[in-house]
């Protein structure tokens, strides 16, 4: 059974989560699947470190934003790539591959925290 939750926290497994709008829950994607390739034309991906105090503060904005804007986001893919700490402690190969793919493709050029 896949992990499902309304909000990720310290006890949530590392991995890549997709938002299931019908159940309003974050669903842990299969670890054996290929790295995240969103099926939607436009996706919002939140790279979240469970041990990062700034990320924990951002969660106070992220989750209410998703909940209050579901109608506007109905055509968007919503994902969380979740590790304890991407550069040092990630128990999910899928999640750690995704952050390295972002770096490799130059998508992090404007984000000094993940360079």
C-alpha positions in Angstrom: 0.0 0.0 0.0 1.3 3.5 -0.9 1.7 6.0 1.9 -1.0 8.7 1.9 -1.0 11.8 4.0 -2.6 15.3 4.1 0.7 16.8 5.2 4.3 15.4 5.2 6.2 15.5 8.5 9.3 14.0 10.1 7.7 10.5 10.1 6.9 10.6 6.4 9.2 8.3 4.3 11.6 10.0 1.9 10.5 9.9 -1.7 8.5 11.6 -4.4 4.8 12.4 -3.6 2.0 13.3 -6.0 -1.1 15.2 -4.9 -4.3 13.2 -5.4 -6.9 15.9 -5.8 -9.8 13.5 -5.4 -8.8 12.4 -1.9 -6.9 15.6 -1.1 -3.8 13.6 0.0 -0.2 13.3 -0.9 0.6 9.8 -2.3 4.1 8.3 -2.2 5.0 7.2 -5.7 6.5 3.8 -6.4 10.2 3.9 -5.6 11.1 1.4 -8.4 9.6 3.7 -11.1 11.8 6.0 -13.1 12.7 9.5 -11.8 9.8 11.9 -11.8 8.6 12.9 -15.2 5.3 14.7 -14.7 2.5 13.7 -17.0 0.8 17.1 -16.8 1.8 19.9 -19.1 2.6 22.2 -16.1 3.7 21.0 -12.7 4.7 22.5 -9.4 7.4 20.6 -7.6 8.4 21.4 -4.0 11.8 20.2 -3.1 11.5 19.7 0.7 14.1 18.7 3.3 12.5 17.3 6.4 15.5 18.5 8.6 15.5 22.0 7.2 14.0 24.6 9.6 13.3 27.0 6.7 11.4 24.2 4.8 9.4 23.6 7.9 8.4 27.3 8.0 7.6 27.2 4.3 5.2 24.3 4.9 3.0 26.8 6.8 2.5 28.5 3.5 2.7 25.6 1.0 -0.1 23.3 2.4 -2.6 26.1 2.9 -1.8 27.5 -0.5 -2.5 24.1 -2.1 -5.7 23.6 -0.1 -7.1 27.1 -0.9 -6.2 27.1 -4.6 -7.3 23.6 -5.7 -9.7 25.0 -8.3 -7.1 27.2 -9.9 -4.5 24.3 -9.8 -6.9 21.6 -11.2 -4.8 21.2 -14.4 -1.4 21.3 -12.7 0.6 18.4 -11.4 1.5 18.9 -7.8 4.6 17.0 -6.4 6.8 17.0 -3.4 10.4 15.6 -3.7 11.1 14.8 0.0 14.4 13.9 1.7 15.8 14.3 5.2 18.6 16.4 3.6 19.2 16.2 -0.2 23.0 16.6 -0.1 23.6 14.3 2.9 20.7 12.1 4.0 18.1 10.8 1.6 16.8 7.3 1.9 15.0 7.5 -1.4 16.9 6.8 -4.6 13.9 8.2 -6.6 14.0 11.5 -4.7 17.8 11.9 -4.7 17.9 11.2 -8.5 15.3 13.9 -9.1 17.3 16.6 -7.3 20.4 15.7 -9.1 18.6 15.7 -12.5 17.4 19.3 -11.7 21.0 20.3 -11.1 22.3 18.5 -14.2 19.7 20.1 -16.5 20.6 23.6 -15.2 17.2 24.1 -13.8 18.7 25.2 -10.5 20.7 28.1 -11.9 18.5 30.7 -10.2 18.3 28.9 -6.9 21.6 29.1 -5.0 20.4 26.8 -2.2 20.4 23.7 -4.5 23.5 24.4 -6.7 
